[in-house]
C-alpha cells in the first residue's frame, strides 16, 4: 500500500538521489536489463581476444609461464612460502592452527562466521543452505532470484566466499602438503561447474563475488608453484575472473548507492582484478574504476572521528581489511592512494583501537554483525581485531601498536617479514568521544564503558540509542545482543535489532524508531552527548546523553542517561524519562554466569572466572516489576549472538515501571558493595571507599543534569558536573 508519510520520511532522511538509485535498480531488474547485459553463459566457451589481450590466455603452458615468472607482484613471493610457514609455526599450538581447519574441509566440515561448524560434505553443495536445509535454484539468472526465499541466504553466500582458502594456504606454507593445494583447486573447479556464468544466487551480490575473487587470488598465489596448479586451471580461473569483473561492473552503481561496505568491497574487487589480471581486456578500466571509488568511498563514508555509517565494529574491521588489501597491492605494483585517504584510514584505525579490549582484541557487538572476516590470517579468535589493526598500522605508518604475538601473522603475510622488525609503539586507549560515529568511551585500567549516542549521518542499523556496553577485567559484562540473522524465522522473526534487547530504556513497549522495512528505521531519532568530565585524579568520571526517539508519543518523553565511573571499577547509571506519561522498561543484558537473584532487592550476584560481580537496580516509584530471564526458549530474550547464526545464553534483567516513573538507577561493579538511596541521593559503599552521588535533574527537558559525586576513603576525590 502506498503510504505518503513513509515516502516523505524516506526522501527526507535518505535523499532523492538514494530514492532514484533504488528506483533505477528495480527498473533494471524488472525490464531484464541485467539478463541482457550479463547473459547466462557456460564455462565451456573458449575465451578469445574479447577476454584476453592479444590471445595471451589461449595457450595454457604459455599462460602458466606468464603467471609464474612475469605476473604482477603479490603480497608474498610464492617461491618463499616455506620461509613464511616456518615463521608462522611459532604461533601454532596443539589444536590451534590452520591445519585443523584445512583437514576438516577435506572431511566435509566447514567453519562459517568464526563459530558455526557445518557438515557440508566436500565438495559442498554450493546452492544449499546447509543449516536450514533449503536449496536455491541453480539454473536461474541471478536477477530473477529473491534474497529471502531460501532461508538465510548468507548461509549459502558465506560458503562461496571461500573463507577456507586462507586456512589451506596457511597450512600449505607450514607443511608443504600437496593435498591442501589440490583441495583448493578441487573446490574452485567444483564451484565453477555448479555455478555457470550469471546463474544462481552466488552471482546475485557483487560484494560476495568480490570477496570470493580476492580469496581465490590469495589461493592462486599460495599454490602457484604447486604441481596441482596447471596451466589449464590457471586459464579457467582467469576466465572466471573476467566474468566476475563484468558482473561487478554491471551493478556497481547500486552497491555505491548503499553508502556502506558494499561499494567499498566491489571497488576493491575491481581494483584487484585490474592489478592482478592485466591480461584481461577490462583490466585497465577496472583498475581505474576501483581506485576512483575506493578514494571516493573512504572520503565520503569514513567520518572525521574515524567512525563508519554502519555503526558496527565488525563491519568497521571489514572496511579496514579491504583497504589494507588494496593499499598493499597498489604499493607493490607502482600505485598508491591519496594522502587524504591515508588520513581517513588513520582515523578509522584509531577508532578501532579506542573501542577494543586490550586484553583480547575484542570489541562491542554493536550494529549489524554478520561475522564478516575477509582476511582470517592468524590463529587469533574470530572476534580478535588485533591482526587487522597490526597490519594496517604498519602499512600506514611503518610501526606496530601491539607487542609480538600470534596477531603478527596477518602483517607477515600482507607486508612481509620486514614488518615484524618495525618499531612497536603501543597506543593505550583513553577516554574518547566519537561525535560523528556515535560511540563514547570512558576508560579505566580494569573497567571501561561504551555509550551509543550521536547523530545519524546515515541510516540506523539497530534501535539502540543510549545502549551501554560495560567491560571488566577483559570480559564484556553488559553486552550488545548482536544480530544473529538478517532473515530469522519462528520466535526470532523480529531479530535482535529492537530497543527491548539492548541496555537502554524503552517506553510504552515500543522501539525508539518505527521499523519501516527489514533494514530501515523511520523516522530517525535524534541523540546527542550533553556533557562529559573526569576529575583531576581520574577516579571519578561522568558523561550524559539524551535522545528524542519517543517524542512521537503523547507527552513527548525524552530519555536522558547519566553514566558515572567510580574508583575505576564501579558504575552508576541513572536514567530519566522526562515528561513521561507512559510505562517504561529498563533492560540489562549480562554475560552468562552462575548467579543468585534477589528480586525483592533487585540484586543480581554473579560469579565470573575474573571474580564476583553484582548488579543492583531500582526506580523512583512503587509498583516496579523486576524480572530475570536466562535463555528464554520461546523468544530471543536472554540470548546474545557473538557472531552470525550463533546463539549463546545470557541473562536478561529488566525493571518495568508504571506511568509517571521519573526513571531508574543501576549500580554495577565487583561484588561486595551496598547501594543506599536517601531521597534524591545515592550512596555506594565498599570496604575501601564510600561514594555519595547527589544528582539534580535540570528543570528543562533538554538540559543536562547537574550533580556532585564525592569519593571518601583511601582515595578521596570530588567531581561536580552539569
ZIMOQUI-V398483 format. One record per backbone hydrogen bond with DSSP energy under -1.0 kcal/mol. NH is the residue of the N-H (numbers start at 1). CO is the residue of the C=O. If there is no record, write none. Layout:
BEGIN
NH;CO + NH;CO
END
This chain:
BEGIN
7;3 + 8;4 + 9;5 + 10;6 + 11;7 + 12;8 + 13;9 + 14;10 + 15;11 + 19;15 + 20;16 + 21;17 + 22;18 + 23;19 + 24;20 + 25;21 + 26;22 + 27;23 + 28;24 + 29;25 + 30;26 + 31;27 + 33;28 + 36;32 + 37;33 + 38;34 + 41;197 + 45;42 + 51;48 + 52;48 + 53;279 + 55;52 + 56;53 + 58;55 + 63;59 + 64;60 + 65;61 + 66;62 + 67;63 + 68;64 + 69;65 + 70;66 + 80;77 + 81;78 + 84;80 + 85;81 + 86;82 + 87;83 + 88;84 + 89;85 + 90;87 + 91;88 + 92;89 + 93;96 + 96;93 + 102;98 + 103;99 + 104;100 + 105;101 + 106;102 + 107;103 + 108;105 + 109;104 + 110;118 + 112;116 + 115;112 + 116;112 + 118;110 + 120;108 + 121;108 + 128;125 + 129;134 + 130;128 + 133;129 + 134;129 + 136;127 + 142;198 + 144;141 + 145;142 + 155;152 + 156;153 + 157;153 + 158;154 + 160;156 + 161;158 + 162;159 + 165;162 + 168;164 + 169;165 + 170;166 + 171;167 + 172;168 + 173;169 + 174;170 + 175;171 + 176;172 + 180;177 + 182;178 + 183;179 + 184;180 + 185;181 + 186;182 + 187;183 + 188;184 + 189;185 + 190;186 + 191;187 + 192;188 + 193;189 + 194;190 + 195;191 + 199;196 + 200;140 + 203;200 + 204;201 + 209;205 + 210;206 + 211;207 + 212;208 + 213;209 + 214;210 + 215;211 + 216;212 + 217;213 + 218;214 + 219;215 + 220;216 + 221;217 + 222;218 + 223;219 + 226;223 + 229;226 + 230;228 + 234;230 + 235;231 + 236;232 + 237;233 + 238;234 + 239;235 + 240;236 + 241;237 + 242;238 + 243;239 + 244;240 + 245;241 + 246;242 + 247;243 + 248;244 + 249;245 + 250;246 + 255;251 + 256;252 + 257;253 + 258;255 + 259;256 + 265;261 + 266;262 + 267;263 + 268;264 + 269;265 + 270;266 + 271;267 + 272;268 + 273;269 + 274;270 + 275;271 + 276;272 + 277;273 + 280;277 + 281;51 + 283;280 + 286;282 + 287;283 + 288;284 + 289;285 + 290;286 + 291;287 + 292;288 + 293;289 + 294;290 + 295;291 + 296;292 + 297;293 + 298;294 + 299;295 + 300;296 + 301;297 + 302;298 + 303;307 + 306;303 + 311;308 + 316;312 + 317;313 + 318;314 + 319;315 + 320;316 + 321;317 + 322;318 + 323;319 + 324;320 + 325;321 + 326;322 + 327;323 + 328;324 + 329;325 + 330;326 + 331;327 + 332;328 + 333;329 + 334;331 + 335;330 + 342;338 + 343;339 + 344;340 + 345;341 + 346;342 + 347;343 + 348;344 + 349;345 + 350;346 + 351;347 + 352;348 + 353;349 + 354;350 + 355;351 + 357;362 + 361;357 + 377;375 + 384;381 + 385;361 + 389;385 + 390;386 + 391;387 + 392;388 + 393;389 + 394;390 + 395;391 + 396;392 + 397;393 + 398;394 + 400;423 + 408;405 + 409;406 + 412;408 + 413;409 + 414;410 + 415;411 + 416;412 + 419;416 + 421;418 + 422;419 + 425;400 + 432;441 + 434;439 + 435;433 + 438;434 + 440;451 + 441;432 + 442;449 + 444;447 + 448;471 + 449;442 + 450;469 + 451;440 + 452;467 + 453;438 + 463;497 + 464;462 + 466;452 + 467;464 + 468;503 + 469;450 + 470;478 + 471;448 + 472;475 + 473;446 + 475;472 + 477;470 + 477;475 + 478;470 + 479;589 + 485;483 + 492;489 + 493;490 + 495;492 + 501;498 + 502;499 + 504;502 + 506;585 + 508;583 + 510;507 + 514;522 + 516;514 + 516;520 + 517;520 + 520;517 + 522;514 + 528;546 + 530;544 + 531;544 + 533;542 + 535;540 + 541;565 + 542;533 + 543;563 + 544;531 + 545;561 + 546;528 + 547;559 + 548;526 + 551;548 + 553;550 + 556;553 + 558;578 + 559;547 + 560;576 + 561;545 + 562;574 + 563;543 + 564;572 + 565;541 + 566;570 + 567;539 + 569;566 + 570;566 + 571;668 + 572;564 + 573;666 + 574;562 + 575;664 + 576;560 + 577;662 + 578;558 + 584;657 + 585;506 + 586;655 + 587;504 + 588;653 + 590;651 + 591;477 + 596;605 + 598;603 + 603;598 + 604;615 + 605;596 + 606;613 + 607;594 + 608;611 + 611;608 + 613;606 + 614;669 + 615;604 + 616;667 + 617;602 + 618;665 + 620;663 + 625;656 + 627;654 + 629;652 + 631;638 + 632;637 + 635;632 + 639;636 + 640;648 + 641;481 + 645;484 + 646;643 + 648;640 + 650;638 + 651;590 + 652;629 + 653;588 + 654;627 + 655;586 + 656;625 + 657;584 + 661;658 + 664;575 + 665;618 + 666;573 + 667;616 + 668;571 + 669;614 + 671;612 + 674;685 + 676;683 + 678;681 + 681;678 + 682;693 + 683;676 + 684;691 + 685;674 + 686;689 + 690;712 + 691;684 + 692;710 + 693;682 + 694;708 + 696;706 + 703;700 + 706;696 + 707;721 + 708;694 + 709;719 + 710;692 + 711;717 + 712;690 + 714;688 + 717;711 + 719;709 + 721;707
END
